[in-house]
Amino acid sequence: MGRGRVQLKRIENKINRQVTFSKRRSGLLKKAHEISVLCDADVGLIVFSTKGKLFEYATDSWLIFHHLG
């Protein structure tokens, strides 16, 4: 038997929301790296925090700037 469906909703507690963002951001960056290695794909990922802080990952340093201008 599989997992039940999780209902998505905003996390109201500010601290819990920040902790969740940090953990999920790390997982997302790990998955981006994983898909680039396993599939030999160029991957670019841009994430902004609630406060507007930029987090980025790219397999090639020019990738993000090339596609975003």
C-alpha positions as CSV (number, residue, x, y, z in Angstrom):
1,M,0.0,0.0,0.0
2,G,1.4,3.4,-1.0
3,R,1.4,6.7,0.8
4,G,-1.7,8.8,0.9
5,R,-2.0,12.0,-1.0
6,V,-0.6,15.0,0.9
7,Q,-2.6,18.2,0.8
8,L,-0.5,21.2,-0.1
9,K,-1.1,24.4,1.9
10,R,1.0,27.3,3.1
11,I,3.0,26.7,6.3
12,E,1.8,29.5,8.6
13,N,4.5,29.3,11.2
14,K,7.4,31.4,9.9
15,I,10.2,29.4,11.5
16,N,8.8,26.1,10.3
17,R,8.3,27.5,6.8
18,Q,12.0,28.6,6.7
19,V,13.2,25.3,8.0
20,T,11.1,23.4,5.4
21,F,12.3,25.8,2.6
22,S,15.9,25.1,3.6
23,K,15.5,21.3,3.6
24,R,13.6,21.2,0.4
25,R,16.0,23.6,-1.3
26,S,18.9,21.2,-0.4
27,G,16.9,18.3,-1.8
28,L,16.0,20.1,-5.0
29,L,19.7,21.0,-5.6
30,K,20.7,17.4,-5.0
31,K,18.1,16.2,-7.5
32,A,19.2,18.7,-10.1
33,H,22.8,17.5,-9.7
34,E,21.7,13.9,-9.8
35,I,19.7,14.3,-13.1
36,S,22.6,16.1,-14.7
37,V,25.0,13.3,-13.9
38,L,22.7,10.4,-14.6
39,C,21.2,11.8,-17.9
40,D,24.2,13.9,-19.0
41,A,21.8,16.8,-19.2
42,D,22.5,20.5,-18.8
43,V,20.6,21.7,-15.8
44,G,19.9,25.2,-14.5
45,L,17.9,25.9,-11.4
46,I,17.0,29.3,-9.8
47,V,15.3,29.6,-6.5
48,F,14.3,32.7,-4.6
49,S,13.6,32.7,-0.8
50,T,10.7,34.6,0.8
51,K,13.1,37.5,1.5
52,G,14.3,37.5,-2.1
53,K,17.7,35.7,-1.6
54,L,18.9,34.0,-4.8
55,F,20.0,30.4,-4.8
56,E,21.2,28.9,-8.1
57,Y,22.6,25.7,-9.6
58,A,23.9,25.2,-13.1
59,T,25.9,22.4,-14.7
60,D,27.8,25.0,-16.7
61,S,28.5,28.5,-15.4
62,W,27.2,30.1,-18.6
63,L,23.9,28.2,-18.7
64,I,21.8,30.5,-16.5
65,F,23.1,33.7,-18.0
66,H,22.8,32.4,-21.6
67,H,19.1,31.5,-21.2
68,L,18.1,34.5,-19.1
69,G,20.0,37.1,-20.9
